[in-house]
């Protein structure tokens, strides 16, 4: 009878020792969040320059891209559709644009990550009027061939449910 607990303990040790048991998850490299923050900085530089090619270089270049933008339609599927959204966007606001990012927080795993930020944008329309708005952005990232790219994006503004009006200033 005393052999059973000893044999059970030996079997458990062998099971864990052979890698059959739970293993700790490898942590992301410590520079992954910095690489993603650099990606977001490149995006902001491209946005301020209205450089659609540079903007799109921050995203996965295929049909796996999914974006929920602050403007209709409900979603953009694929890089081609989202490129057109950016082209149409800059056509609607041909004047100067400025954008800045704040409160960026990134959590990274080995090959996937997410980040959230607040982005303040001032756009100049065809009529010369300025649109000043603050949006909330959540990005999902994939590491492809050692490079972080945005694979999912959700841009939103709070909405006052009593008036159904968007809160474009989005203060905390």
C-alpha positions, -999 to +999 in steps of 0.1 A: +000+000+000+028+024+008+042+019-027+011+035-044+018+071-032+055+068-041+047+054-076+020+082-081+046+109-071+072+094-094+047+093-123+037+129-117+074+140-116+081+121-148+050+135-165+060+171-157+097+165-164+089+152-199+070+184-207+036+168-206+024+191-178+016+228-179+045+250-190+048+287-184+039+310-212+070+327-227+068+364-222+070+389-250+103+405-257+107+436-236+110+458-267+077+447-283+056+475-267+083+500-278+081+487-313+043+490-313+046+526-299+070+534-328+044+520-352+018+543-338+042+572-340+048+564-377+010+563-382+006+597-367+034+612-388+018+596-419-017+610-409-004+645-404+013+643-439-019+628-454+003+600-468-021+572-475+007+548-485+026+554-453-007+550-433-015+517-450+021+504-443+010+503-406-017+477-414-018+441-425-018+443-463-045+418-470-082+409-466-077+399-430-078+436-419-110+446-401-117+482-391-147+497-372-143+533-381-161+563-365-179+570-398-202+547-418-202+520-430-202+498-400-170+481-410-142+479-436-130+445-445-096+443-461-067+467-468-081+477-502-114+489-487-097+507-459-073+524-483-103+538-502-117+550-469-085+570-462-085+584-498-121+595-494-114+609-460-086+632-471-106+643-502-134+654-478-108+673-457-084+689-482-071+715-458-045+712-431-048+683-406-032+678-372-034+648-351-018+637-319-019+606-298-021+603-260-027+578-233-013+550-255-011+517-235+002+485-251+000+449-240+021+425-261+023+388-263+046+368-287+027+374-319-004+393-309-009+425-290-034+452-283-032+489-276-056+517-267-052+554-271-069+587-273-064+606-306-071+643-310-076+654-346-083+688-362-093+687-398-101+714-423-130+708-447-136+720-483-155+750-469-125+760-447-144+750-415-124+731-389-136+699-373-120+693-339-126+659-325-112+634-300-116+597-307-110+565-288-089+539-306-083+503-299-059+485-321-051+448-324-017+439-337-001+409-353+036+402-356+043+391-391+078+382-402+091+400-371+072+432-378+042+445-358+012+455-379-024+466-371-048+438-380-079+451-363-089+487-354-119+502-336-124+540-336-152+555-317-167+585-299-191+585-270-227+592-279-252+610-256-281+585-257-306+612-247-299+634-277-283+608-300-254+633-306-218+623-307-195+637-281-166+649-304-146+665-276-147+633-255-134+646-222-128+621-194 
